Every structure is written in C-alpha cells, then in structure tokens.
Amino acid sequence: MPTILLRLMLALLFMLLISPKSDGQDEQWCIADEQTPDSELLEAMDWACGAGGANCTNIHPNQPCFYPNTTKDHASYAFNSYFQKYKNKGGSCYFKGAGLITELDPKVMVKLPFITHENKEQNKSETSTHVITLASMSTHPGND
C-alpha cells in the first residue's frame, strides 16, 4: 500500500509541475546553492539584506518565514527577495556563485515519512517526516 500511495503522490506532483502557467510566462526564483558553505551563504545574505536592499524582515525571529531556521533557507529567502526586486533592473541571482535560479516554486514542498529507527525491544518503528524542497531537485546555474 505505501508504494501505491508514493506513486500516486509522485504522479500528482509531476502533473502539478508540468501544468501550464495561466499567463503563459515562466516564473523564476533565486535560491541558495546547497553546495555552498554556510560561511559564504552568510556573507552573501548579509550583503543582500544590507547594501543589496532585499527585504529580510520576515526571516527574523518570531516572523512568519523564520522557520525552517537554517542558513540555506534564510539565504534563499534573502536571495529571492533581492532577485524579485531587481531582476528587471539588471540584478542577478549570482551572489558570487552562491545563488541558483529555479523555475520550480520553492514554496512547493513534499513531506514524505521515512522509517528512521527500528526498536526491536518494543517491536515498533519510529518514523519522522522529511521535507524535500522541490526547488533543490531541479535547478540550473544563475545568471552571471
């Protein structure tokens, strides 16, 4: 049964991703490259939120986009804020190689349960939910 459910979820996800945009235009988002070290992401995020003019208020503590509280997620928010504000005025998603452009909405996420620990003494499996951001599954390098 779990295999059938997984296949159904993947089929629905695929249909969502290939459905045409209502306005006929492709949307783009700027996200942090997962392979970039946190120190470089922090430096780029500091620039984007400071001199770059991105609106980073929503990733501060007690704000709506603070969670997930990771450097990669906060950098993605800051990079995209800058990119959306300046992409039509010559701004890019480069951030010294720390940014990537994606056409998959990073807000679309899939939650999949995985068995993470078998407890044979109590004869049960403990599960946790892993979140996969679709934007990180299909990206291409940002504009230089």
KEZA-571058 format. One record per residue: residue number from 0; residue in three letters; chain; z, y, x of N, C-alpha, C in turn. Coordinates in Angstrom, 2 decimals, padded with zeros to 5 digits, m for minus. Atoms other than C-alpha are relative to their C-alpha. Example, Ala and Ser with C-alpha at 12.3 -4.5 7.8 and 13.67 -1.06 7.14 Angstrom:
2
atom num = 0 residu = ALA chaine = A nw = 000.00 nv = m001.19 nu = 000.89 caw = 007.80 cav = m004.50 cau = 012.30 cw = 000.00 cv = 001.20 cu = 000.90
atom num = 1 residu = SER chaine = A nw = m000.06 nv = m001.19 nu = m000.82 caw = 007.14 cav = m001.06 cau = 013.67 cw = 000.73 cv = 001.09 cu = m000.77
//
This chain:
144
atom num = 0 residu = MET chaine = A nw = 000.00 nv = m001.21 nu = 000.80 caw = 000.00 cav = 000.00 cau = 000.00 cw = 000.00 cv = 001.27 cu = 000.84
atom num = 1 residu = PRO chaine = A nw = 000.03 nv = m001.22 nu = m000.81 caw = 000.77 cav = 002.58 cau = 002.74 cw = m001.38 cv = 000.29 cu = 000.59
atom num = 2 residu = THR chaine = A nw = 001.33 nv = m000.19 nu = m000.55 caw = m002.71 cav = 002.02 cau = 004.21 cw = m000.92 cv = 000.65 cu = m001.03
atom num = 3 residu = ILE chaine = A nw = 000.82 nv = m000.57 nu = 001.06 caw = m004.35 cav = 002.82 cau = 000.89 cw = 000.36 cv = 001.47 cu = m000.21
atom num = 4 residu = LEU chaine = A nw = m000.46 nv = m001.37 nu = 000.17 caw = m002.25 cav = 005.95 cau = 000.49 cw = m000.47 cv = 000.89 cu = 001.15
atom num = 5 residu = LEU chaine = A nw = 000.46 nv = m000.74 nu = m001.17 caw = m003.10 cav = 007.09 cau = 004.01 cw = m001.50 cv = 000.26 cu = m000.09
atom num = 6 residu = ARG chaine = A nw = 001.44 nv = m000.17 nu = 000.13 caw = m006.82 cav = 006.52 cau = 003.43 cw = m000.34 cv = 001.01 cu = m001.10
atom num = 7 residu = LEU chaine = A nw = 000.22 nv = m000.95 nu = 001.08 caw = m006.65 cav = 008.45 cau = 000.15 cw = 000.31 cv = 001.43 cu = 000.46
atom num = 8 residu = MET chaine = A nw = m000.37 nv = m001.32 nu = m000.51 caw = m004.85 cav = 011.36 cau = 001.85 cw = m001.06 cv = 000.51 cu = 000.96
atom num = 9 residu = LEU chaine = A nw = 001.01 nv = m000.42 nu = m000.97 caw = m007.41 cav = 011.45 cau = 004.67 cw = m001.31 cv = 000.34 cu = m000.70
atom num = 10 residu = ALA chaine = A nw = 001.22 nv = m000.31 nu = 000.75 caw = m010.31 cav = 011.35 cau = 002.19 cw = 000.12 cv = 001.35 cu = m000.71
atom num = 11 residu = LEU chaine = A nw = m000.21 nv = m001.29 nu = 000.66 caw = m008.85 cav = 014.25 cau = 000.21 cw = 000.01 cv = 001.14 cu = 001.01
atom num = 12 residu = LEU chaine = A nw = m000.03 nv = m001.01 nu = m001.06 caw = m008.20 cav = 016.16 cau = 003.41 cw = m001.41 cv = 000.29 cu = 000.49
atom num = 13 residu = PHE chaine = A nw = 001.38 nv = m000.18 nu = m000.44 caw = m011.78 cav = 015.61 cau = 004.54 cw = m000.79 cv = 000.81 cu = m001.01
atom num = 14 residu = MET chaine = A nw = 000.70 nv = m000.74 nu = 001.05 caw = m013.10 cav = 016.86 cau = 001.20 cw = 000.42 cv = 001.46 cu = 000.01
atom num = 15 residu = LEU chaine = A nw = m000.50 nv = m001.37 nu = m000.06 caw = m010.92 cav = 019.96 cau = 001.49 cw = m000.64 cv = 000.75 cu = 001.16
atom num = 16 residu = LEU chaine = A nw = 000.53 nv = m000.65 nu = m001.19 caw = m012.20 cav = 020.70 cau = 004.98 cw = m001.49 cv = 000.28 cu = m000.07
atom num = 17 residu = ILE chaine = A nw = 001.44 nv = m000.20 nu = 000.04 caw = m015.90 cav = 020.34 cau = 004.18 cw = m000.45 cv = 000.78 cu = m001.23
atom num = 18 residu = SER chaine = A nw = 000.39 nv = m000.74 nu = 001.21 caw = m015.83 cav = 022.20 cau = 000.86 cw = m000.51 cv = 001.38 cu = 000.40
atom num = 19 residu = PRO chaine = A nw = 000.57 nv = m001.30 nu = m000.38 caw = m017.99 cav = 025.33 cau = 001.00 cw = 000.93 cv = 001.15 cu = m000.37
atom num = 20 residu = LYS chaine = A nw = m000.78 nv = m001.21 nu = 000.28 caw = m016.36 cav = 028.76 cau = 001.13 cw = m000.65 cv = 000.70 cu = m001.18
atom num = 21 residu = SER chaine = A nw = 000.52 nv = m000.66 nu = 001.19 caw = m016.71 cav = 030.72 cau = m002.08 cw = m000.84 cv = 001.23 cu = 000.33
atom num = 22 residu = ASP chaine = A nw = 000.76 nv = m001.20 nu = m000.34 caw = m018.01 cav = 033.85 cau = m000.31 cw = m001.14 cv = m000.28 cu = 000.98
atom num = 23 residu = GLY chaine = A nw = 001.08 nv = 000.36 nu = m000.89 caw = m020.41 cav = 031.95 cau = 001.96 cw = 000.25 cv = 000.33 cu = 001.46
atom num = 24 residu = GLN chaine = A nw = m000.30 nv = m000.35 nu = m001.38 caw = m018.69 cav = 033.13 cau = 005.15 cw = 001.04 cv = m000.96 cu = 000.57
atom num = 25 residu = ASP chaine = A nw = m001.00 nv = 000.81 nu = m000.67 caw = m016.77 cav = 031.12 cau = 007.69 cw = 001.16 cv = 000.90 cu = 000.41
atom num = 26 residu = GLU chaine = A nw = m001.18 nv = m000.74 nu = m000.43 caw = m013.23 cav = 032.31 cau = 008.27 cw = 000.41 cv = m000.52 cu = 001.36
atom num = 27 residu = GLN chaine = A nw = m000.48 nv = 000.41 nu = m001.32 caw = m011.72 cav = 032.25 cau = 011.73 cw = 001.43 cv = 000.46 cu = 000.19
atom num = 28 residu = TRP chaine = A nw = m001.37 nv = m000.31 nu = m000.36 caw = m008.16 cav = 032.20 cau = 013.01 cw = 000.15 cv = m000.18 cu = 001.49
atom num = 29 residu = CYS chaine = A nw = m000.29 nv = 000.11 nu = m001.43 caw = m006.79 cav = 032.63 cau = 016.51 cw = 001.35 cv = m000.70 cu = 000.14
atom num = 30 residu = ILE chaine = A nw = m001.24 nv = 000.76 nu = m000.19 caw = m004.16 cav = 030.09 cau = 017.59 cw = 000.27 cv = m000.20 cu = 001.48
atom num = 31 residu = ALA chaine = A nw = m000.38 nv = 000.28 nu = m001.39 caw = m002.29 cav = 029.26 cau = 020.78 cw = m000.53 cv = m001.36 cu = 000.43
atom num = 32 residu = ASP chaine = A nw = 000.45 nv = 001.26 nu = m000.59 caw = m003.76 cav = 026.57 cau = 023.02 cw = 001.23 cv = m000.84 cu = 000.34
atom num = 33 residu = GLU chaine = A nw = m001.15 nv = 000.88 nu = m000.23 caw = m001.30 cav = 023.65 cau = 023.06 cw = 000.19 cv = m000.36 cu = 001.46
atom num = 34 residu = GLN chaine = A nw = m000.09 nv = 000.38 nu = m001.40 caw = m002.05 cav = 023.00 cau = 026.73 cw = 000.49 cv = 001.15 cu = 000.89
atom num = 35 residu = THR chaine = A nw = m000.46 nv = m001.15 nu = m000.77 caw = m000.96 cav = 026.49 cau = 027.83 cw = 001.52 cv = m000.08 cu = 000.15
atom num = 36 residu = PRO chaine = A nw = m001.46 nv = 000.03 nu = m000.20 caw = 002.53 cav = 026.56 cau = 029.38 cw = 000.70 cv = 001.10 cu = m000.81
atom num = 37 residu = ASP chaine = A nw = m000.76 nv = m000.96 nu = 000.80 caw = 005.22 cav = 028.33 cau = 027.34 cw = 000.15 cv = 001.35 cu = 000.68
atom num = 38 residu = SER chaine = A nw = m000.17 nv = m001.27 nu = m000.70 caw = 005.70 cav = 030.96 cau = 030.04 cw = m001.23 cv = 000.90 cu = m000.17
atom num = 39 residu = GLU chaine = A nw = 001.23 nv = m000.77 nu = 000.20 caw = 002.04 cav = 032.03 cau = 029.69 cw = m000.16 cv = 000.42 cu = m001.45
atom num = 40 residu = LEU chaine = A nw = 000.05 nv = m000.36 nu = 001.42 caw = 002.23 cav = 031.94 cau = 025.89 cw = 000.94 cv = 001.17 cu = m000.28
atom num = 41 residu = LEU chaine = A nw = m000.97 nv = m001.09 nu = 000.20 caw = 005.33 cav = 034.16 cau = 026.00 cw = m000.54 cv = 001.33 cu = 000.54
atom num = 42 residu = GLU chaine = A nw = 000.57 nv = m001.22 nu = m000.58 caw = 003.60 cav = 036.66 cau = 028.29 cw = m001.10 cv = 000.57 cu = m000.90
atom num = 43 residu = ALA chaine = A nw = 001.09 nv = m000.44 nu = 000.88 caw = 000.53 cav = 036.81 cau = 026.04 cw = 000.54 cv = 000.49 cu = m001.34
atom num = 44 residu = MET chaine = A nw = m000.59 nv = m000.40 nu = 001.28 caw = 002.68 cav = 037.01 cau = 022.89 cw = 000.70 cv = 001.36 cu = 000.15
atom num = 45 residu = ASP chaine = A nw = m000.65 nv = m001.30 nu = m000.24 caw = 004.73 cav = 039.88 cau = 024.39 cw = m001.02 cv = 001.13 cu = 000.01
atom num = 46 residu = TRP chaine = A nw = 001.04 nv = m001.02 nu = m000.01 caw = 001.52 cav = 041.79 cau = 025.03 cw = m000.54 cv = 000.23 cu = m001.41
atom num = 47 residu = ALA chaine = A nw = 000.57 nv = m000.12 nu = 001.34 caw = 000.09 cav = 041.04 cau = 021.57 cw = 000.94 cv = 000.77 cu = m000.93
atom num = 48 residu = CYS chaine = A nw = m000.98 nv = m000.63 nu = 000.89 caw = 003.30 cav = 042.12 cau = 019.81 cw = 000.38 cv = 001.41 cu = 000.46
atom num = 49 residu = GLY chaine = A nw = m000.34 nv = m001.32 nu = m000.54 caw = 003.76 cav = 045.17 cau = 022.06 cw = m001.22 cv = 000.88 cu = 000.06
atom num = 50 residu = ALA chaine = A nw = 001.15 nv = m000.88 nu = m000.24 caw = 000.83 cav = 047.04 cau = 023.57 cw = m001.22 cv = m000.39 cu = m000.83
atom num = 51 residu = GLY chaine = A nw = 001.14 nv = 000.45 nu = 000.78 caw = m001.65 cav = 044.93 cau = 021.62 cw = m000.01 cv = 000.46 cu = m001.45
atom num = 52 residu = GLY chaine = A nw = m000.07 nv = m000.53 nu = 001.36 caw = m000.42 cav = 046.25 cau = 018.27 cw = 000.05 cv = m001.03 cu = m001.11
atom num = 53 residu = ALA chaine = A nw = m000.13 nv = 001.02 nu = 001.05 caw = m000.02 cav = 042.93 cau = 016.44 cw = 001.29 cv = 000.23 cu = m000.78
atom num = 54 residu = ASN chaine = A nw = m001.21 nv = m000.10 nu = 000.82 caw = 002.47 cav = 042.89 cau = 013.57 cw = 000.74 cv = m001.33 cu = 000.09
atom num = 55 residu = CYS chaine = A nw = m000.75 nv = 001.23 nu = m000.24 caw = 005.05 cav = 040.32 cau = 014.67 cw = 001.34 cv = m000.03 cu = m000.72
atom num = 56 residu = THR chaine = A nw = m001.27 nv = m000.09 nu = 000.73 caw = 007.85 cav = 041.27 cau = 012.28 cw = 000.36 cv = m001.32 cu = m000.68
atom num = 57 residu = ASN chaine = A nw = m000.29 nv = 001.21 nu = 000.77 caw = 007.51 cav = 038.04 cau = 010.27 cw = 000.44 cv = m001.20 cu = 000.83
atom num = 58 residu = ILE chaine = A nw = m000.46 nv = 001.13 nu = m000.82 caw = 008.32 cav = 035.80 cau = 013.26 cw = 001.36 cv = 000.28 cu = 000.62
atom num = 59 residu = HIS chaine = A nw = m001.37 nv = m000.28 nu = m000.46 caw = 011.69 cav = 037.43 cau = 013.93 cw = 000.98 cv = m000.87 cu = m000.78
atom num = 60 residu = PRO chaine = A nw = m001.00 nv = 000.79 nu = 000.73 caw = 014.88 cav = 035.54 cau = 012.95 cw = 000.25 cv = 000.55 cu = m001.40
atom num = 61 residu = ASN chaine = A nw = m000.26 nv = m000.32 nu = 001.42 caw = 015.60 cav = 035.50 cau = 009.20 cw = m001.21 cv = 000.60 cu = m000.70
atom num = 62 residu = GLN chaine = A nw = 001.22 nv = m000.47 nu = 000.63 caw = 011.98 cav = 036.40 cau = 008.41 cw = m000.82 cv = m001.21 cu = m000.46
atom num = 63 residu = PRO chaine = A nw = 000.67 nv = 001.14 nu = 000.63 caw = 009.53 cav = 034.25 cau = 006.42 cw = m000.79 cv = m000.93 cu = 000.92
atom num = 64 residu = CYS chaine = A nw = 000.80 nv = 000.85 nu = m000.88 caw = 007.48 cav = 032.93 cau = 009.37 cw = 000.71 cv = m000.36 cu = 001.30
atom num = 65 residu = PHE chaine = A nw = m000.77 nv = 000.34 nu = m001.20 caw = 010.28 cav = 032.36 cau = 011.88 cw = m000.08 cv = m001.50 cu = 000.30
atom num = 66 residu = TYR chaine = A nw = 000.10 nv = 001.45 nu = m000.19 caw = 010.10 cav = 028.57 cau = 011.33 cw = m001.43 cv = m000.45 cu = m000.22
atom num = 67 residu = PRO chaine = A nw = m000.70 nv = 000.70 nu = m001.07 caw = 008.87 cav = 026.49 cau = 012.95 cw = 000.23 cv = 000.93 cu = 001.18
atom num = 68 residu = ASN chaine = A nw = m000.43 nv = m000.87 nu = m001.08 caw = 010.72 cav = 028.22 cau = 015.76 cw = m000.39 cv = m000.60 cu = 001.35
atom num = 69 residu = THR chaine = A nw = 000.50 nv = 000.48 nu = m001.29 caw = 008.54 cav = 027.19 cau = 018.69 cw = m000.84 cv = 001.11 cu = 000.64
atom num = 70 residu = THR chaine = A nw = 000.81 nv = m000.99 nu = m000.70 caw = 006.79 cav = 029.26 cau = 021.32 cw = m001.45 cv = m000.08 cu = m000.45
atom num = 71 residu = LYS chaine = A nw = 001.39 nv = 000.18 nu = 000.42 caw = 003.42 cav = 027.78 cau = 020.32 cw = m000.25 cv = 000.59 cu = m001.38
atom num = 72 residu = ASP chaine = A nw = 000.20 nv = m000.51 nu = 001.36 caw = 003.87 cav = 028.63 cau = 016.63 cw = 000.13 cv = 001.52 cu = m000.06
atom num = 73 residu = HIS chaine = A nw = m000.16 nv = m001.46 nu = m000.02 caw = 005.14 cav = 032.15 cau = 017.30 cw = m001.19 cv = 000.67 cu = 000.70
atom num = 74 residu = ALA chaine = A nw = 001.16 nv = m000.55 nu = m000.69 caw = 002.32 cav = 032.77 cau = 019.79 cw = m001.24 cv = m000.05 cu = m000.88
atom num = 75 residu = SER chaine = A nw = 001.15 nv = 000.11 nu = 000.91 caw = m000.24 cav = 031.51 cau = 017.27 cw = 000.05 cv = 001.11 cu = m001.05
atom num = 76 residu = TYR chaine = A nw = m000.14 nv = m001.07 nu = 001.00 caw = 001.14 cav = 033.94 cau = 014.68 cw = m000.37 cv = 001.35 cu = 000.61
atom num = 77 residu = ALA chaine = A nw = 000.26 nv = m001.29 nu = m000.66 caw = 001.04 cav = 036.87 cau = 017.14 cw = m001.48 cv = 000.13 cu = 000.36
atom num = 78 residu = PHE chaine = A nw = 001.41 nv = m000.04 nu = m000.38 caw = m002.43 cav = 035.99 cau = 018.44 cw = m000.87 cv = 000.25 cu = m001.22
atom num = 79 residu = ASN chaine = A nw = 000.82 nv = m000.16 nu = 001.19 caw = m003.83 cav = 035.70 cau = 014.94 cw = 000.19 cv = 001.37 cu = m000.63
atom num = 80 residu = SER chaine = A nw = m000.23 nv = m001.34 nu = 000.52 caw = m002.20 cav = 038.94 cau = 013.82 cw = m000.87 cv = 001.01 cu = 000.75
atom num = 81 residu = TYR chaine = A nw = 000.83 nv = m000.88 nu = m000.83 caw = m003.90 cav = 040.75 cau = 016.71 cw = m001.48 cv = m000.22 cu = m000.30
atom num = 82 residu = PHE chaine = A nw = 001.41 nv = 000.35 nu = 000.19 caw = m007.21 cav = 038.91 cau = 016.20 cw = m000.51 cv = 000.51 cu = m001.35
atom num = 83 residu = GLN chaine = A nw = 000.45 nv = m000.45 nu = 001.32 caw = m007.41 cav = 039.66 cau = 012.46 cw = m000.10 cv = 001.53 cu = m000.06
atom num = 84 residu = LYS chaine = A nw = m000.03 nv = m001.47 nu = 000.00 caw = m006.58 cav = 043.32 cau = 013.09 cw = m001.16 cv = 000.60 cu = 000.80
atom num = 85 residu = TYR chaine = A nw = 000.95 nv = m000.61 nu = m000.93 caw = m009.06 cav = 043.89 cau = 015.93 cw = m001.31 cv = m000.76 cu = 000.21
atom num = 86 residu = LYS chaine = A nw = 001.21 nv = 000.79 nu = m000.29 caw = m011.79 cav = 041.22 cau = 015.76 cw = m001.29 cv = 000.75 cu = m000.31
atom num = 87 residu = ASN chaine = A nw = 001.20 nv = m000.77 nu = 000.34 caw = m014.25 cav = 043.64 cau = 014.15 cw = m000.08 cv = 001.31 cu = 000.78
atom num = 88 residu = LYS chaine = A nw = m000.03 nv = m001.21 nu = m000.83 caw = m013.36 cav = 046.36 cau = 016.68 cw = m000.06 cv = m000.35 cu = 001.48
atom num = 89 residu = GLY chaine = A nw = 000.15 nv = 000.41 nu = m001.39 caw = m014.06 cav = 044.41 cau = 019.86 cw = 001.14 cv = m000.85 cu = 000.54
atom num = 90 residu = GLY chaine = A nw = m001.10 nv = 000.85 nu = m000.44 caw = m010.77 cav = 042.44 cau = 020.03 cw = m000.42 cv = m001.45 cu = 000.04
atom num = 91 residu = SER chaine = A nw = 000.35 nv = 001.41 nu = m000.12 caw = m010.92 cav = 038.80 cau = 021.06 cw = 001.25 cv = m000.87 cu = m000.15
atom num = 92 residu = CYS chaine = A nw = m001.08 nv = 000.98 nu = 000.07 caw = m008.80 cav = 035.66 cau = 020.97 cw = 000.20 cv = m000.64 cu = 001.37
atom num = 93 residu = TYR chaine = A nw = m000.04 nv = 000.60 nu = m001.33 caw = m008.84 cav = 035.13 cau = 024.71 cw = 001.42 cv = m000.12 cu = 000.55
atom num = 94 residu = PHE chaine = A nw = m001.39 nv = m000.01 nu = m000.49 caw = m005.28 cav = 036.09 cau = 025.82 cw = 000.14 cv = m000.75 cu = 001.32
atom num = 95 residu = LYS chaine = A nw = 000.01 nv = 000.63 nu = m001.33 caw = m006.02 cav = 035.06 cau = 029.43 cw = m000.11 cv = m001.53 cu = m000.08
atom num = 96 residu = GLY chaine = A nw = 000.22 nv = 001.44 nu = 000.16 caw = m007.13 cav = 031.63 cau = 028.22 cw = 001.02 cv = m000.71 cu = m000.86
atom num = 97 residu = ALA chaine = A nw = m001.06 nv = 000.63 nu = 000.80 caw = m004.07 cav = 031.03 cau = 026.00 cw = m000.36 cv = m000.12 cu = m001.47
atom num = 98 residu = GLY chaine = A nw = 000.38 nv = 000.02 nu = 001.41 caw = m005.88 cav = 031.54 cau = 022.67 cw = m001.25 cv = m000.81 cu = m000.26
atom num = 99 residu = LEU chaine = A nw = 001.17 nv = 000.76 nu = 000.46 caw = m008.39 cav = 029.42 cau = 020.75 cw = m000.37 cv = 000.48 cu = m001.39
atom num = 100 residu = ILE chaine = A nw = 000.45 nv = m000.31 nu = 001.36 caw = m010.50 cav = 030.21 cau = 017.70 cw = m000.20 cv = m001.30 cu = m000.75
atom num = 101 residu = THR chaine = A nw = 000.22 nv = 001.16 nu = 000.86 caw = m010.47 cav = 027.74 cau = 014.84 cw = m000.54 cv = 000.47 cu = m001.34
atom num = 102 residu = GLU chaine = A nw = 000.49 nv = m000.29 nu = 001.34 caw = m012.25 cav = 027.65 cau = 011.51 cw = 000.79 cv = m000.79 cu = m001.04
atom num = 103 residu = LEU chaine = A nw = m000.89 nv = 000.72 nu = 000.90 caw = m009.54 cav = 025.44 cau = 010.02 cw = 001.26 cv = 000.84 cu = m000.19
atom num = 104 residu = ASP chaine = A nw = m001.16 nv = m000.84 nu = 000.30 caw = m006.77 cav = 027.37 cau = 008.29 cw = 001.25 cv = m000.65 cu = 000.57
atom num = 105 residu = PRO chaine = A nw = m001.19 nv = 000.60 nu = m000.61 caw = m003.65 cav = 026.80 cau = 010.41 cw = 001.16 cv = m000.17 cu = m000.98
atom num = 106 residu = LYS chaine = A nw = m001.06 nv = 000.17 nu = 001.00 caw = m001.51 cav = 027.07 cau = 007.26 cw = m000.13 cv = m001.33 cu = m000.72
atom num = 107 residu = VAL chaine = A nw = 000.19 nv = 001.29 nu = 000.63 caw = m003.01 cav = 023.80 cau = 006.01 cw = 000.62 cv = m001.05 cu = 000.91
atom num = 108 residu = MET chaine = A nw = m000.71 nv = 000.99 nu = m000.82 caw = m000.69 cav = 021.07 cau = 007.24 cw = 000.08 cv = m001.31 cu = m000.75
atom num = 109 residu = VAL chaine = A nw = m000.16 nv = 001.33 nu = 000.58 caw = m000.34 cav = 017.36 cau = 006.66 cw = 001.34 cv = m000.53 cu = 000.47
atom num = 110 residu = LYS chaine = A nw = m001.27 nv = 000.62 nu = m000.36 caw = 003.07 cav = 015.71 cau = 006.57 cw = m000.13 cv = m001.50 cu = m000.18
atom num = 111 residu = LEU chaine = A nw = 000.12 nv = 001.45 nu = 000.04 caw = 003.00 cav = 012.05 cau = 007.45 cw = 001.31 cv = m000.64 cu = 000.44
atom num = 112 residu = PRO chaine = A nw = m001.23 nv = 000.68 nu = m000.43 caw = 006.06 cav = 009.78 cau = 007.54 cw = m000.31 cv = m001.07 cu = 001.04
atom num = 113 residu = PHE chaine = A nw = 000.13 nv = 001.01 nu = m001.04 caw = 006.46 cav = 007.62 cau = 010.61 cw = 001.34 cv = m000.70 cu = 000.18
atom num = 114 residu = ILE chaine = A nw = m001.24 nv = 000.72 nu = m000.32 caw = 008.99 cav = 004.89 cau = 011.36 cw = 000.33 cv = 000.33 cu = 001.44
atom num = 115 residu = THR chaine = A nw = m000.37 nv = m000.43 nu = m001.34 caw = 010.88 cav = 006.16 cau = 014.36 cw = 001.08 cv = m000.87 cu = 000.62
atom num = 116 residu = HIS chaine = A nw = m001.10 nv = 000.78 nu = m000.56 caw = 013.75 cav = 003.72 cau = 014.72 cw = 000.28 cv = m001.20 cu = m000.90
atom num = 117 residu = GLU chaine = A nw = m000.37 nv = 001.21 nu = 000.73 caw = 014.41 cav = 000.15 cau = 013.67 cw = 001.47 cv = m000.31 cu = 000.29
atom num = 118 residu = ASN chaine = A nw = m001.40 nv = 000.32 nu = m000.17 caw = 018.10 cav = m000.52 cau = 013.11 cw = 000.20 cv = m001.43 cu = m000.51
atom num = 119 residu = LYS chaine = A nw = m000.06 nv = 001.40 nu = 000.39 caw = 018.29 cav = m004.32 cau = 013.12 cw = 001.39 cv = m000.43 cu = m000.46
atom num = 120 residu = GLU chaine = A nw = m001.36 nv = 000.35 nu = 000.42 caw = 022.07 cav = m004.43 cau = 012.72 cw = 000.20 cv = 000.29 cu = m001.48
atom num = 121 residu = GLN chaine = A nw = m000.16 nv = m000.36 nu = 001.41 caw = 021.86 cav = m002.67 cau = 009.37 cw = m001.23 cv = m000.38 cu = m000.81
atom num = 122 residu = ASN chaine = A nw = 001.21 nv = 000.49 nu = 000.65 caw = 018.44 cav = m004.19 cau = 008.57 cw = m000.72 cv = 001.11 cu = m000.77
atom num = 123 residu = LYS chaine = A nw = 000.74 nv = m001.08 nu = 000.66 caw = 016.76 cav = m000.87 cau = 007.80 cw = m000.78 cv = 000.79 cu = 001.05
atom num = 124 residu = SER chaine = A nw = 000.81 nv = m000.87 nu = m000.85 caw = 014.19 cav = 001.50 cau = 009.23 cw = 000.30 cv = 001.44 cu = m000.37
atom num = 125 residu = GLU chaine = A nw = m000.18 nv = m001.42 nu = 000.24 caw = 014.84 cav = 005.18 cau = 009.64 cw = m001.35 cv = 000.67 cu = 000.19
atom num = 126 residu = THR chaine = A nw = 001.28 nv = m000.68 nu = m000.10 caw = 011.87 cav = 007.47 cau = 009.06 cw = 000.22 cv = 001.49 cu = 000.19
atom num = 127 residu = SER chaine = A nw = m000.01 nv = m001.46 nu = m000.09 caw = 011.11 cav = 011.05 cau = 009.89 cw = m001.39 cv = 000.48 cu = m000.36
atom num = 128 residu = THR chaine = A nw = 001.28 nv = m000.57 nu = 000.37 caw = 008.34 cav = 013.37 cau = 008.87 cw = m000.53 cv = 000.81 cu = 001.17
atom num = 129 residu = HIS chaine = A nw = 000.66 nv = m000.75 nu = m001.05 caw = 005.93 cav = 014.64 cau = 011.49 cw = m001.04 cv = 000.90 cu = m000.64
atom num = 130 residu = VAL chaine = A nw = 000.97 nv = m000.93 nu = 000.54 caw = 003.86 cav = 017.71 cau = 010.73 cw = m001.14 cv = 000.15 cu = 000.99
atom num = 131 residu = ILE chaine = A nw = 001.18 nv = m000.16 nu = m000.83 caw = 000.34 cav = 017.83 cau = 012.07 cw = m000.73 cv = 001.24 cu = m000.48
atom num = 132 residu = THR chaine = A nw = 000.75 nv = m001.19 nu = 000.34 caw = m001.30 cav = 021.22 cau = 012.13 cw = m001.47 cv = m000.30 cu = 000.20
atom num = 133 residu = LEU chaine = A nw = 001.41 nv = 000.35 nu = m000.07 caw = m004.95 cav = 020.72 cau = 011.37 cw = m000.75 cv = 000.88 cu = 000.98
atom num = 134 residu = ALA chaine = A nw = 000.69 nv = m000.90 nu = m000.92 caw = m005.95 cav = 023.71 cau = 013.44 cw = m000.02 cv = m000.56 cu = 001.40
atom num = 135 residu = SER chaine = A nw = m000.04 nv = 000.55 nu = m001.34 caw = m004.91 cav = 021.90 cau = 016.57 cw = m000.85 cv = m001.25 cu = 000.16
atom num = 136 residu = MET chaine = A nw = 000.82 nv = 001.20 nu = m000.06 caw = m007.09 cav = 018.94 cau = 015.69 cw = m001.47 cv = 000.31 cu = 000.27
atom num = 137 residu = SER chaine = A nw = 001.41 nv = m000.33 nu = m000.18 caw = m010.43 cav = 020.78 cau = 015.82 cw = m000.11 cv = 001.47 cu = 000.37
atom num = 138 residu = THR chaine = A nw = 000.09 nv = m001.38 nu = m000.46 caw = m010.67 cav = 023.89 cau = 017.93 cw = m001.08 cv = 000.11 cu = 001.05
atom num = 139 residu = HIS chaine = A nw = 000.92 nv = m000.23 nu = m001.10 caw = m013.09 cav = 025.43 cau = 020.35 cw = 000.45 cv = 001.26 cu = 000.72
atom num = 140 residu = PRO chaine = A nw = m000.50 nv = m001.13 nu = m000.79 caw = m012.56 cav = 027.99 cau = 023.11 cw = m000.28 cv = 001.34 cu = m000.67
atom num = 141 residu = GLY chaine = A nw = 000.14 nv = m001.35 nu = 000.57 caw = m012.06 cav = 031.60 cau = 022.07 cw = m001.03 cv = 000.81 cu = 000.75
atom num = 142 residu = ASN chaine = A nw = 000.96 nv = m000.90 nu = m000.63 caw = m014.33 cav = 034.46 cau = 022.92 cw = 000.60 cv = 000.62 cu = 001.24
atom num = 143 residu = ASP chaine = A nw = m000.47 nv = m000.64 nu = m001.23 caw = m014.06 cav = 035.87 cau = 026.42 cw = m000.07 cv = 001.50 cu = m000.15
//
